[in-house]
Amino acid sequence: MPVYATLLVFYYNIYLVYSIPAVVQRIILLLIVVSTLLFPLATAIMLLQKGTISSLHMPLRKERNIPYLTTAIYYFTGWYLLSRLPVGLIFSKIMLAASIAIILVFFINLFFKISIHMIGIGGLTGILVALSSHLIISITVPILITVFIAGLLGTARIVHGKHSPLEVYTGFLLGFFCEWIFMS
């Protein structure tokens, strides 16, 4: 979801990115893709091959601890690198909030299974709502699309028996408020 958020920020030409050259925008996007997608996926595949997790879906709560910790490390690394670039804080804030959400998920997961899918879509929704209200830009359509997708995703998670309604709602709200608070 940080990749989607970054692409939306670039697409809507928010005034914060006007001064960022195209080559730097590509570096920002590459950093986010590597730290939020490639490294976590490579780690999950490695854990699957070693037998630490039973599948990439990680249906058991106990299987999620190592992936959550390693993903948090990758996200914090992405945040650190982005915060050192001479660009606006928007991208590092997105990454810091996502990193903190994953750390919170790790601790919550010790006692309660939570939907990481809903944390992601909730986070993206929180980013868009914060950008819309604090930067006074009109992105109503993307906000409505993310809410619609959240509804579909949450319903699918419940219907297929992957999560309870409480796990879905908790995930969405955690993602939303982590990103919204940091972006605000």
N, C-alpha and C positions, 0 to 999 in steps of 0.2 A: 504493500500500500504506500510506503514512502516513495516508491518509483512513480506510481500513479499521481501522487500529490505533487511531486516535482514536475512531472510532465504538464500537469494542469497549471501550475504556477508559470511555467515557461509559455504555455499556449495562450493563457489569458493576458500575457504581457503586463503583469502587475508591475507598477512603477518601480518596485524594488529590484527588478531584474533588467531594467532598461540599460543600466550601466555595465552589465556583465557581458563581456565579449562572448561570441558564439563558442569559441574554443574552451573558454572557462566553463560555460554551461555544459559542454560535453564532458569535461572533467568532473563536474559536480554529479552529473547523471551517472557516469561510470563508477564513481566512488559509491554512490547509493546502490547501484545494481550489484556491485561486487560485495558490499557489506551486508545487504539485506536479502539477496537472492542467491548469488553464486556460492559464497562461503557457507551459508546455512544449508543449502541443498547438498553441497559436497560433503559436509559433515554428516548429514542425515544418511546419505548413501553409504558412507564409510561405516557408520554405526549399524546400518542394516547388514552390511557384509560381515561385520564382526559378530553379529547376532545380539547386539545390545538392545536393539529394537526389533519388534516382530514385523513391522511394515512401516512404510513412510507415513501412514495415517496415524501411527502411534495410538492405538485404541485404549491402551492401559495408561492410567494416570502416572504410574511409576516410571514408565518408559520416557516420559516427557522431560524429566529433570535435566539430564545431560544436554539434550538439544536446546532447552530453554537457556541454560547457562552459557553454552557456547554461542548461541545466537545473540544473547545479551552482550557478550564480549565483542562480537563482530559489529553490532549496532553501536556500542560505545566507541569502538575504534573509528567507525564511520563518522560519528559525531565529532570526535576529537580532530580528525583530519579536516572535516568541513569547517569547524570553528577556527582553524588556522588559516583558511583561505581568506583573502581580502575581498569578501563579498558580504552581502547582507546576512543577517542572522536567521532569516527565515528557514533556510535549509538545515542549519545546525539545530534549530529549535525542533523541527520535525523529527530529526534523528534522536535528539535527547529525550523527547517525550516518548517516542517509540521504545527507546532503550529502557526507560523507567517503567513503561507498561510491561515489558517482558520480565523485568526483575520482579514486579508485583505479581505477575502471573506465576513465576517460579514459586514464590512463597504461598500464593493461593493454592497452587497445584499440590502442595504438600497435604492439604486437607480437603480440597474441593476441586473437581474437574470443571474447567471453564472453557468456553469456545474461543480458541485463538482466531478462528475465521471471523467471528463477530467482533473481536478486539480490533482486527485489521480494518474492517469496513466501518466500525464505529470511530476509529481513529481518523480515517479519511473524511468521514462526515464532520467530525470535530474540527479538522483543519479547515475545511471549506466554510463552515459556519463562522469560525473565528476570522478568517480572511474577509468574508462578506461583511461582517459587522464592524470589524476594527479598521479595515482599509477602505470601507465604504465603496465596494465594488459589487456589481450585480452578477452573481453567479448562482442564481436561483435554480436554473435548470440542472447544473451538475449536483447541487445539493439534493434536489428532488430525485435525481437518478440514483445517487448513493443511498438515499433512504429506501427507495424502491428495491434496489439490489439487496440491501440489508434485510428487508422483509422477505424477499425470496430466499436468500441464503439462510436466514434463521429458520424459516419454515422447513426448508430442505433438511437442515440439521436435526430438527425435531421429528419430522415425518420418517426419516431414515433411522431414527433411534440412536443417533450419534450423541445427542445432548438433550437434556431436559430444558423446558422453557426457562427455568431459573438460570441455568448455565449460559443460555443464549442471551438473555436480557442482561445478565451481569457482565458478560463479555463485551457486548455493545456499549454499555454505559462506561465500563472501565476504559475502553479505547477512546470513546468520545471525549470523556472528561480529561484524560491525560493529555491528549493533543490540544483540546480547546483551552485548557488552563495555560499550557506553555505558549501557545500561539497568541493568547490574549496578553 
